[in-house]
């Protein structure tokens, strides 16, 4: 902040500088779009592999539920990759949002380029010394709440459903443990590991929800009519 206070920025931009900032905004949008595409790729991998595991598991009454166990671990790896990608997506998205809010926004209002809160100096400092704005665990929590939590829940329901109905309806708790057994590993251990695994991701999703960015921000009430939609309709 000392650097910001020591330097007095100019109070206006000429046409060439506004054009350069417009290209900078386009570059930030492009980079955030690229990382958004990478997020979609890992989510698609998780969905496709889960679908394959479901097909294999329910292909016959005697098919093993093991594919659902293995795909749960594979999806956890995809979540690890996607959380890292989300941190970079968030990084580029924030820069683009700053430009939208403090550069594009005043121009849209007809006020010209404004320098409220020294946004230009702050953005310059971020270019000079870039750093990610969200922690890894917050990124994991966001992806769990948006996508991966639902994928894991589908896997749990499918796995328990497989144990309960195939090859015949479940008759006792001992039979459940027997069906859950994988090789030399008893079914009790398999179910316990599954419980710990899913309790862990649910805990992460819940704990990071409390610390999410903007959670304590007061939001304006929703308008009675959608002004943007009405404008698009020509009204």
N, C-alpha and C positions, 0 to 999 in steps of 0.2 A: 504493500500500500504506500510505502514511502516513495517508490518510483512514480506512482500515480500522482501523488501530491506534488512531487517536484517538477512534473512536466505539465505545462498548461496547454491543452489541446486547442487546435483551431476550432472556431465556432461554426464553420460551414465547410462543405465540400464542393469542389467545382464539378462540372459535368464529367470530366475524365475520371475523377476519383469515384463519383457515384457509379459510373460504368464498371470500374474495377471492382467495387464492392458488390455489384450485381453479379459479376462473374464469380466472385468468392462465394456468394450465397449459392449459386448454381453448383459449385464444386462441393460445398458441404452437403447439399441435398443429394448429389450423386453418390458421395461416399457413404452417407447414411443409408441410401437405397441399396448399395452393394452389400452392406453388412446386414440389412434387413433380409435380403435374398439368401444370405448364408444361414441366417436363423431359420428361415423356412426350409432350407435343405435338411438340416439336422432333425427338425420336427417331422419332416416327411420320412426320413429314415426310421425314426421311432415308430411312426404309424404303420409303415409298410412291414417292418420286422414283427411288430405285434400282430398284424393281420396274418402273416405267414405262420407264426406260432399258434394262433387260434385255429387256423386251418389244419395244421398237423395234429394238434391235440384233439380236436373234435372230428377228425377224419373217420374214426371208428371207435366203437365202445372199448376196444382193448388198447387203443393208442395211449402212450405215456404222457403224463402232464409235464414231463421234464422240459419240453420246449418253452413253456410259459415261465418256468424258473430261470432258464438261461436267458430268455429275451428280457426279463426284468433287469438282469445284470447288464445286458447290452444297452438297454435304454438308459440306465444310469450313466454309462459312459457317454452316450449322446447328450445327456443333460449336462455333464461336465464340460463337454466341448461347447455346447450352446451357451452356457453361462459365461464362458470366456468371450465368445463372440458378442454376446449381448452387452458386455461392458464396453466394447469398442463401438457398437451401434449406438449406445447411449451417449458416448463421447461425442460422436459426430452430430447426433441429433440435437444435443444441447447447444452446440455452436450454431446450427441452423436456426434453432428456436430463438436464440439471442438476436440474430440478425433479423428474423421475422418480427420480433417484438419491438426492437429499438431502431431498426433501420427501415424495413419495409412498412411497418405499421404507421409511423408518423407521416410517411409519404402518402400512404393511402388516405389518411385523414386530411391531407392537404397542408400539413404543417411543415413539410420539408424535413430534412435530416435533423434530428435532435440529438443532444448529448446528455440525456438524463442518466444519472448514476454513473457517469463516465464509462459507459458500456464499451466504447471503442478502446479505451486504455485497458480495461479488464480483459477484453478479448485478445488484445495484443500480448498481454502477459501470459495468457493461456497458450498462444502460439509459440511464445518464446520458451515457456517452461510447461509443456503439456502434462496433464495427469488425469487419470480416470476419475470419474465423479461418483461411481457406485462401487461398493465392495463386492467381492466375489460371492459371498453368501447372500447378499441382497439380490444379486443377479440370479442365483439359484432359486431363491424364494419366488421371485417374479415369474420365472419360467415354470415353476411348479404350479403356481396359482393359475397361470394362464393356460398352460398346455399339459405339462407332464403329470400333474396330479391326476387329471382325468385319465390319462393313458395307464398310469399305475393302478387306478381304481378298477378299470376295465380288466386288467390282468388279474387282480385279486378276485373279482367276481367270477371270472372265467375259470381260474384255478380251483376255487372252492366248489364251483358248479361241477367241474369235471370230477372232483373227488366224491361229490355227493350223488352223482347219477350214473357214472360209468364204472364198471360194466353193468351194475345193477344199482338200484337205489340203496343209499347208505343205511345200514342196520344198527351199527353201534359205534362207539368212540374208538374201540380197538381196531375196528375195520377202517376207520378214517386214518389212524396212524399207519396201518399196514399199507394203505393205498398211497400215502405220502412218502413212504420209504423210498430212498434212492440208493440202490446198490447196498453198501455196508452201512450207510448213514440212516439211523432210525427216523421214522416219520415225525416223532416228537421234536427232534433236533431241527429237521427241515422246517416244520411249522414255526418253531421258536425263532429261527433265523429270519424267516419271512416276516414274522411279527415285528422283530427288531428293525428290519430293513424299512418296512412301511411306516412304523412309528417314527423313525428318524426323519424321513422326508416330510411327514406331516408336521413334525415339530419345527423343522426348518421353515416350512411354508407359513406356519402360524407366528413364529417368533419374528421373522423378517417382515411380516405384515404390519406389526406394530411400529417398526422403525422405518417404514417405507417413506421415500421422499415426498414431502407435501402432505403427509397424513394429518398434521395439525393445522393445515391452512384452511382458513374460512373461505368457503365457496359461495358465490352469489346464488340466490334462488333461481330456479329455472323460469324463463319467461313463459307467459301464457301462450304465446304464439312463437313459432320458429321463424324469426325474421329472415334468416338466410334462405330457408325453403320458400318463404313467401316472395322474396326477391327473385329467386330462380324461376318461380312461376310467373313472373312478370306483373305481380300485383303491387 
